[in-house]
């Protein structure tokens, strides 16, 4: 399957007055074309920073210190080769041409991501005029069409309204309309259902799934909600403290999780039909301070299965292939790799 976006050994540092924060530490994963990759983990584990680094929209003190982000050429033009986004200046014409056209992002909170002093129509029109060289009238038509596409009622009237005049669900739909106005190849959905009630959450997820099928785009779904991942993702990457600690198909992650952290996340999900008989489990402790330089495995202070004398002294091995599709970074499985297939005669 064709890889649309490839992140290779990405490192991101924040250089602050208090010290240096290692936000992303050697993250590598692929986003296949027309598929959904779910990136899951607790707050502060580097999910959003990885996506922002890929789009080159890091905060001012953030810097990519190593690694590559490779975007497949448009229209399958293999001769031109992939585009290394990390080699482009964050304010260059090249990367600004890619944002919105090839890669778009739905941000966590639409009320703060949308401009309060411009109508939602003007904000969608700006994207269209930037990437499609359209007239103002043509851009307005595209804005109305985009609002209609995402299920906004009476789009001809909503296009002239301001974000504060809309409900949370409508603002989120307007944010999605703006992200999809130029039909991107990759949609990064960063906590797209945050602060929405359960009914609206379901509508937004169904909407993204329907639009993905209609437009043929890939989706990177960033969330801490495992229910969202189970409903939408084809493959899952589990992050902890800036690292990928487990990766595999959704079924394998949910039914045969290997890393103690992934197992802890799954155990903390309420089970239907259990009522208040079954007590919810929790992962002891909290995510370490980002300024802390922990020796050994970053999860070992919270791990129930740590190997004393090993986990607190050394970093786990790189992602081990338990099967060709299921990988984990944990000392518990250092000797359990699936043997390689015999060579063909």
C-alpha positions as CSV (number, residue, x, y, z in Angstrom):
1,X,0.0,0.0,0.0
2,X,1.3,3.4,-0.9
3,X,2.7,5.5,2.0
4,X,1.4,9.1,1.9
5,X,3.4,10.5,4.8
6,X,6.5,9.0,6.4
7,X,7.9,10.2,9.6
8,X,11.4,9.0,10.2
9,X,13.3,9.2,13.5
10,X,11.8,12.6,14.3
11,X,13.2,14.6,17.3
12,X,11.7,17.8,18.5
13,X,13.2,20.0,21.3
14,X,11.8,23.1,23.1
15,X,14.5,25.5,24.2
16,X,13.0,27.3,27.2
17,X,14.4,29.6,29.9
18,X,13.9,26.8,32.4
19,X,15.8,24.3,30.3
20,X,15.4,22.0,27.2
21,X,12.4,19.8,26.8
22,X,12.6,16.7,24.7
23,X,9.1,16.6,23.3
24,X,9.5,14.0,20.6
25,X,12.3,11.4,20.8
26,X,12.8,9.4,17.6
27,X,9.3,8.9,16.5
28,X,8.8,6.9,13.2
29,X,5.5,5.9,11.6
30,X,3.8,5.8,8.2
31,X,0.4,7.1,7.2
32,X,-0.9,5.0,4.3
33,X,-2.9,6.7,1.6
34,X,-6.7,6.5,2.1
35,X,-6.3,4.9,5.5
36,X,-6.7,6.1,9.1
37,X,-3.8,6.0,11.6
38,X,-4.8,6.5,15.2
39,X,-2.2,8.1,17.5
40,X,-3.1,7.6,21.1
41,X,-1.6,8.4,24.5
42,X,-2.0,10.5,27.6
43,X,-1.8,14.3,27.4
44,X,1.8,15.5,27.1
45,X,3.1,12.4,25.3
46,X,3.9,14.3,22.1
47,X,1.0,13.3,19.8
48,X,0.1,16.9,18.7
49,X,3.7,18.1,18.6
50,X,4.6,15.4,16.2
51,X,1.7,16.4,13.9
52,X,2.6,20.1,14.2
53,X,6.2,19.3,13.4
54,X,5.1,17.5,10.2
55,X,3.2,20.7,9.2
56,X,6.0,23.0,10.3
57,X,3.8,24.9,12.7
58,X,5.7,24.4,15.9
59,X,5.6,27.2,18.5
60,X,8.5,29.7,18.3
61,X,10.8,27.9,20.8
62,X,10.2,24.5,19.3
63,X,12.8,23.1,16.8
64,X,13.2,19.9,14.8
65,X,16.7,18.7,15.8
66,X,16.8,15.4,13.8
67,X,14.7,13.2,11.5
68,X,12.7,13.6,8.3
69,X,9.0,14.0,7.4
70,X,8.5,12.8,3.8
71,X,5.4,13.5,1.8
72,X,4.6,11.5,-1.3
73,X,4.5,13.6,-4.5
74,X,1.1,14.7,-5.7
75,X,-0.7,12.8,-8.5
76,X,1.6,9.8,-8.0
77,X,4.6,11.5,-9.7
78,X,7.2,9.0,-8.5
79,X,9.9,10.6,-10.7
80,X,10.0,13.7,-8.5
81,X,10.5,11.7,-5.3
82,X,9.0,12.5,-1.9
83,X,9.1,16.0,-0.5
84,X,11.1,16.4,2.7
85,X,9.0,18.8,4.8
86,X,11.7,19.2,7.4
87,X,14.0,20.7,4.8
88,X,11.5,23.5,4.1
89,X,11.5,26.8,6.0
90,X,8.4,27.1,8.2
91,X,7.4,30.3,6.4
92,X,8.5,29.4,2.9
93,X,6.3,29.5,-0.1
94,X,6.8,25.8,-0.6
95,X,5.4,24.7,2.8
96,X,2.6,27.2,2.7
97,X,1.5,25.7,-0.6
98,X,1.4,22.3,1.0
99,X,-0.6,23.4,4.1
100,X,-4.3,23.4,3.3
101,X,-3.8,21.8,-0.1
102,X,-2.0,18.6,0.7
103,X,-2.2,18.4,4.5
104,X,-4.9,20.1,6.6
105,X,-5.5,20.0,10.3
106,X,-8.5,20.1,12.6
107,X,-7.4,21.8,15.8
108,X,-8.5,20.8,19.3
109,X,-10.7,23.8,20.2
110,X,-12.5,25.5,17.3
111,X,-13.5,28.6,19.3
112,X,-9.8,29.5,19.7
113,X,-8.7,28.2,16.3
114,X,-11.2,30.2,14.4
115,X,-10.8,34.0,14.2
116,X,-13.5,35.7,16.3
117,X,-13.5,38.8,14.1
118,X,-14.1,37.1,10.7
119,X,-17.1,35.2,9.5
120,X,-16.6,31.5,9.0
121,X,-17.2,32.1,5.3
122,X,-14.3,34.5,5.0
123,X,-12.0,32.1,6.8
124,X,-12.9,29.3,4.4
125,X,-12.6,31.7,1.4
126,X,-9.1,32.7,2.4
127,X,-7.9,29.1,2.1
128,X,-9.6,28.7,-1.3
129,X,-8.2,31.9,-2.7
130,X,-4.7,31.1,-1.5
131,X,-4.5,27.6,-3.0
132,X,-6.9,27.8,-6.0
133,X,-6.4,31.3,-7.4
134,X,-10.2,31.7,-7.3
135,X,-12.1,35.0,-7.4
136,X,-14.0,36.2,-4.4
137,X,-17.3,35.0,-5.8
138,X,-15.9,31.6,-6.7
139,X,-14.4,31.2,-3.3
140,X,-17.7,32.0,-1.6
141,X,-19.4,29.3,-3.7
142,X,-16.8,26.8,-2.6
143,X,-17.3,27.9,1.0
144,X,-21.0,27.4,0.8
145,X,-20.5,24.0,-0.9
146,X,-18.0,23.0,1.8
147,X,-20.4,23.9,4.6
148,X,-23.1,21.9,2.8
149,X,-20.7,18.9,2.5
150,X,-20.1,18.8,6.2
151,X,-23.8,19.0,7.0
152,X,-24.2,22.6,8.2
153,X,-27.8,23.5,7.8
154,X,-28.7,26.6,5.6
155,X,-25.1,27.1,4.6
156,X,-26.0,30.2,2.5
157,X,-26.8,31.9,5.8
158,X,-24.2,30.3,8.0
159,X,-21.4,31.4,5.7
160,X,-21.9,35.0,6.9
161,X,-22.0,34.2,10.6
162,X,-19.3,34.6,13.2
163,X,-18.0,31.7,15.3
164,X,-19.6,33.0,18.5
165,X,-23.0,32.8,16.8
166,X,-22.7,29.0,16.3
167,X,-22.9,26.0,18.7
168,X,-19.9,23.9,19.5
169,X,-21.0,21.2,17.0
170,X,-21.5,23.7,14.2
171,X,-18.1,25.4,14.9
172,X,-16.4,22.0,14.7
173,X,-18.2,21.4,11.3
174,X,-17.0,24.8,10.1
175,X,-13.5,23.9,11.1
176,X,-13.7,20.6,9.2
177,X,-15.2,22.5,6.2
178,X,-12.2,24.9,6.2
179,X,-9.8,22.0,6.4
180,X,-11.4,20.1,3.5
181,X,-12.1,23.2,1.2
182,X,-9.1,22.3,-1.0
183,X,-9.6,18.5,-0.8
184,X,-6.4,17.6,1.0
185,X,-4.7,14.2,0.7
186,X,-4.2,14.0,4.4
187,X,-6.4,15.3,7.2
188,X,-4.9,15.5,10.7
189,X,-7.7,15.5,13.3
190,X,-6.3,16.6,16.6
191,X,-8.8,15.7,19.3
192,X,-11.7,16.5,16.9
193,X,-14.4,15.6,19.5
194,X,-13.0,17.5,22.5
195,X,-15.7,19.4,24.6
196,X,-18.5,18.0,22.5
197,X,-21.4,15.9,23.9
198,X,-21.6,12.2,23.0
199,X,-24.2,12.6,20.3
200,X,-22.3,15.4,18.5
201,X,-19.1,13.3,18.9
202,X,-20.6,10.5,17.0
203,X,-21.9,12.8,14.3
204,X,-18.4,14.3,13.8
205,X,-16.7,10.9,13.6
206,X,-19.3,9.6,11.2
207,X,-18.8,12.8,9.1
208,X,-15.0,12.4,8.9
209,X,-15.4,8.7,8.0
210,X,-17.9,9.6,5.2
211,X,-15.8,12.4,3.8
212,X,-12.7,10.1,3.9
213,X,-14.6,7.6,1.7
214,X,-15.9,10.3,-0.6
215,X,-12.7,12.3,-1.1
216,X,-10.2,9.4,-0.8
217,X,-8.0,11.1,1.8
218,X,-5.9,9.7,4.6
219,X,-6.6,10.6,8.2
220,X,-4.3,10.9,11.2
221,X,-6.6,10.7,14.2
222,X,-4.9,12.1,17.3
223,X,-6.8,11.4,20.6
224,X,-6.6,10.0,24.1
225,X,-10.0,8.4,23.7
226,X,-9.6,4.7,22.9
227,X,-13.3,4.6,21.9
228,X,-12.6,7.0,19.1
229,X,-9.6,4.9,18.0
230,X,-11.6,1.7,18.0
231,X,-14.3,3.3,15.8
232,X,-12.1,5.0,13.2
233,X,-8.6,3.7,13.0
234,X,-7.1,1.0,10.7
235,X,-3.8,1.1,12.6
236,X,-2.7,2.4,16.0
237,X,0.5,4.0,17.2
238,X,0.7,4.3,21.0
239,X,2.9,7.1,22.3
240,X,4.4,7.7,25.7
241,X,6.8,10.6,26.6
242,X,7.7,11.4,23.0
243,X,8.2,7.8,21.9
244,X,6.2,5.2,20.0
245,X,6.0,2.2,22.4
246,X,3.6,0.0,20.5
247,X,2.2,-0.1,17.0
248,X,0.0,-2.4,15.0
249,X,-3.4,-3.0,13.4
250,X,-6.4,-1.9,15.6
251,X,-7.6,-5.4,16.2
252,X,-4.2,-6.5,17.4
253,X,-3.8,-3.5,19.7
254,X,-7.3,-3.9,21.3
255,X,-7.3,-7.7,21.6
256,X,-3.7,-8.5,22.1
257,X,-1.9,-5.5,23.5
258,X,1.6,-6.2,24.6
259,X,3.1,-3.1,26.2
260,X,2.1,-2.6,29.9
261,X,1.2,1.0,29.1
262,X,-1.2,0.0,26.4
263,X,-2.7,-2.7,28.6
264,X,-3.2,-0.1,31.3
265,X,-4.9,2.3,28.9
266,X,-7.3,-0.5,27.8
267,X,-8.0,-1.6,31.4
268,X,-9.0,1.9,32.3
269,X,-11.9,2.0,29.8
270,X,-15.4,1.4,31.3
271,X,-16.9,-1.9,30.3
272,X,-20.5,-2.0,29.1
273,X,-22.8,-4.1,31.3
274,X,-20.5,-4.2,34.3
275,X,-22.4,-1.5,36.2
276,X,-20.6,-0.5,39.4
277,X,-19.5,-4.1,40.1
278,X,-16.2,-3.8,38.3
279,X,-13.8,-1.2,39.6
280,X,-12.0,0.8,37.0
281,X,-8.3,0.3,36.9
282,X,-5.8,3.1,36.6
283,X,-2.2,3.5,35.7
284,X,-0.3,4.4,38.9
285,X,1.6,7.7,39.0
286,X,1.6,10.4,36.3
287,X,3.5,11.3,33.1
288,X,7.0,12.5,34.3
289,X,8.0,16.1,34.3
290,X,9.1,17.0,30.8
291,X,12.3,18.5,32.2
292,X,13.2,15.3,34.0
293,X,15.9,13.1,32.5
294,X,14.9,9.6,33.5
295,X,17.4,6.8,33.0
296,X,16.1,3.6,31.5
297,X,12.7,3.0,30.2
298,X,10.5,6.2,30.5
299,X,7.6,4.1,31.7
300,X,9.4,2.0,34.3
301,X,8.4,4.1,37.4
302,X,4.7,3.3,36.7
303,X,5.1,-0.2,35.3
304,X,3.8,-3.2,37.2
305,X,5.8,-5.6,35.1
306,X,9.2,-3.9,35.2
307,X,12.3,-6.0,35.3
308,X,14.4,-4.8,38.2
309,X,18.0,-4.3,37.2
310,X,17.1,-3.8,33.6
311,X,14.2,-1.4,33.0
312,X,15.6,1.4,35.2
313,X,19.1,1.3,33.7
314,X,18.7,1.1,29.9
315,X,16.3,2.3,27.2
316,X,14.2,-0.5,25.7
317,X,15.2,-1.8,22.3
318,X,13.9,-0.2,19.2
319,X,10.4,-1.4,18.1
320,X,10.6,-5.2,18.0
321,X,8.6,-7.0,15.3
322,X,6.5,-9.5,17.2
323,X,4.7,-10.1,13.9
324,X,5.3,-8.3,10.6
325,X,2.6,-5.8,11.5
326,X,2.7,-5.7,15.4
327,X,5.7,-3.9,17.0
328,X,6.5,-3.1,20.6
329,X,9.3,-1.4,22.5
330,X,9.7,-3.3,25.8
331,X,12.3,-5.5,27.5
332,X,9.5,-8.1,28.2
333,X,9.6,-9.1,24.6
334,X,13.3,-8.8,23.7
335,X,13.5,-12.6,23.0
336,X,10.1,-13.1,21.5
337,X,10.5,-11.8,18.0
338,X,8.8,-13.8,15.3
339,X,11.4,-15.8,13.5
340,X,12.1,-14.6,9.9
341,X,10.4,-16.5,7.1
342,X,12.6,-19.0,5.4
343,X,14.1,-18.0,2.1
344,X,12.3,-19.0,-1.0
345,X,14.1,-21.8,-2.9
